Amino acid sequence: MTAELEPQEILDLPLGDGNFSDAKTVGQYLMRMAKKAAMEGSCTYPFADSNWETPLIFSFANAKLMWLRTDENGLVDDYSDARFTEILVDLYDFLFDVDYSTMDRMVPPPEPKEWYLVCVDRDGNHPGQLTDYFGDPMTEEEARIQVEVHNKPYKYHAWSAVHIPTVS
């Protein structure tokens, strides 16, 4: 029923529902929690959310590391609290014991280029045509900057940043 993964594999698990941080993985989420606790002094509920465990519960359950029962709305109904705690303790122990001096450099992975700059024709003579003039993928930040730059001189055309995730 449960899978066995190495700590590095668990830290790389993606986060989904209930994630109130900008973290994309379990490891990033744990680091955000530690940062909030350190910077705010006390951190009763990370991210000001009493359900802070929810994204981790779903991530661990999706990886078959623990069991989870959801209700008819897809919300957490019951789960293995003991196994959840065990996984968290093991992850924090792993992070504490890592020999950081052996790491060449700690560079986050590059941000995926899944954003596109599109123009929506809104001048009334056309039926709201969506056009991708450039066809170049960008990061979210690059696309949003380009939207600001391209929208300044126009009155009838609205440039927008559109996210089209890649499928692996």
C-alpha positions as a printed Julia matrix, in Angstrom:
168×3 Matrix{Float64}:
   0.0    0.0     0.0
   2.76   2.45    0.82
   5.75   3.15   -1.37
   9.28   3.66   -0.17
  11.05   6.71   -1.51
  14.4    8.24   -0.67
  14.23  11.59    1.16
  15.45  13.44   -1.95
  12.59  11.91   -3.95
  10.04  12.98   -1.31
  11.45  16.51   -1.25
  10.97  16.65   -5.05
   7.29  15.6    -4.92
   5.01  18.23   -6.48
   2.48  20.19   -4.41
  -1.06  20.81   -5.52
  -4.31  21.61   -3.71
  -4.21  23.68   -0.55
  -0.81  25.23   -1.2
  -0.84  28.83    0.08
   2.83  29.49   -0.69
   4.69  29.83   -3.95
   6.34  26.44   -3.34
   6.17  23.91   -6.13
   7.66  20.92   -4.26
   7.56  19.4    -0.76
  11.14  20.59   -0.17
  10.36  24.16   -1.14
   7.26  24.09    1.07
   9.27  22.91    4.1
  11.86  25.63    3.48
   9.11  28.29    3.24
   7.73  27.04    6.58
  11.17  27.21    8.21
  11.74  30.72    6.82
   8.39  31.95    8.16
   9.12  30.47   11.58
  12.57  32.07   11.68
  11.49  35.46   10.34
   8.26  35.8    12.33
   9.55  34.4    15.62
   6.66  32.1    16.29
   4.68  30.33   13.68
   1.57  28.65   15.08
   0.14  28.15   11.61
   2.53  28.36    8.67
   1.2   30.63    5.93
  -1.55  31.78    8.38
  -3.43  28.62    7.52
  -4.56  26.08   10.13
  -4.71  23.46    7.36
  -1.04  23.88    6.42
  -0.61  20.09    6.3
  -3.13  19.64    3.48
  -0.77  20.02    0.49
   1.75  17.71    2.16
  -0.93  15.13    2.98
  -2.09  15.05   -0.65
   1.47  14.93   -1.95
   2.45  12.04    0.35
  -0.77  10.15   -0.37
  -0.44  10.64   -4.16
   3.06   9.15   -3.9
   1.53   6.23   -1.95
   3.64   6.98    1.12
   0.55   6.94    3.36
  -3.19   6.33    3.16
  -5.74   9.09    2.79
  -9.52   9.17    2.75
 -11.28  12.19    1.27
 -14.87  13.26    1.6
 -17.38  13.76   -1.23
 -15.87  17.23   -1.91
 -12.34  15.89   -2.25
 -11.26  17.35    1.11
  -9.18  15.44    3.67
 -11.5   13.27    5.76
  -8.96  11.0     7.46
  -5.31  10.01    7.03
  -2.49   8.27    8.82
  -1.37  10.97   11.23
   1.41   8.77   12.66
   2.82   8.05    9.18
   2.52  11.72    8.2
   4.51  12.76   11.28
   7.09  10.02   10.64
   7.65  11.24    7.06
   8.04  14.86    8.22
  10.47  13.95   11.0
  12.53  11.83    8.58
  12.65  14.69    6.05
  13.75  17.24    8.63
  16.34  14.78   10.0
  17.65  14.27    6.47
  17.86  18.03    5.87
  19.64  18.52    9.21
  22.2   15.79    8.46
  22.96  16.76    4.86
  26.64  17.5     4.28
  26.18  20.87    2.61
  29.93  21.22    2.05
  29.75  18.48   -0.58
  27.33  20.41   -2.75
  29.01  22.21   -5.63
  26.31  24.85   -5.76
  22.71  25.13   -4.8
  21.0   26.57   -7.84
  17.24  26.23   -8.18
  16.05  24.65  -11.42
  15.31  27.15  -14.16
  11.78  28.46  -14.3
   9.84  26.7   -17.07
   9.13  28.76  -20.17
   5.41  28.05  -20.44
   4.07  31.58  -20.93
   3.18  33.24  -24.22
   2.44  36.81  -25.21
  -0.85  37.05  -27.1
  -2.88  39.91  -28.51
  -6.67  40.01  -28.19
  -8.21  42.18  -30.94
 -11.01  44.21  -29.32
 -11.67  47.03  -31.78
 -15.26  46.03  -32.52
 -14.62  45.14  -36.18
 -13.26  41.69  -35.31
 -14.74  38.89  -33.19
 -12.1   39.07  -30.4
  -9.4   37.16  -32.22
  -6.56  35.78  -30.08
  -3.18  35.92  -31.83
   0.24  34.7   -30.75
   2.52  36.93  -32.83
   5.83  35.84  -31.33
   5.45  32.11  -30.64
   8.3   32.25  -28.14
   7.86  30.63  -24.73
   8.77  32.86  -21.79
   8.91  32.68  -18.03
   5.95  34.21  -16.21
   7.97  37.29  -15.28
   9.23  37.8   -18.84
   5.69  37.52  -20.24
   4.23  39.96  -17.7
   6.95  42.52  -18.45
   6.27  42.17  -22.19
   2.54  42.7   -21.56
   3.27  46.02  -19.82
   5.64  47.13  -22.59
   3.29  46.18  -25.44
   0.09  47.56  -23.89
   1.4   51.13  -23.47
   0.94  52.4   -27.07
  -2.33  50.6   -27.93
  -5.95  51.52  -27.35
  -7.78  48.74  -29.2
  -5.53  45.74  -28.8
  -4.88  44.18  -25.41
  -1.76  42.09  -24.9
  -2.02  39.29  -22.34
   0.28  36.73  -20.81
  -1.12  33.23  -21.25
   0.13  30.17  -19.36
   0.19  26.96  -21.39
   1.86  24.24  -19.28
   3.99  21.68  -21.02
   2.86  18.09  -20.84
   5.51  15.5   -20.13
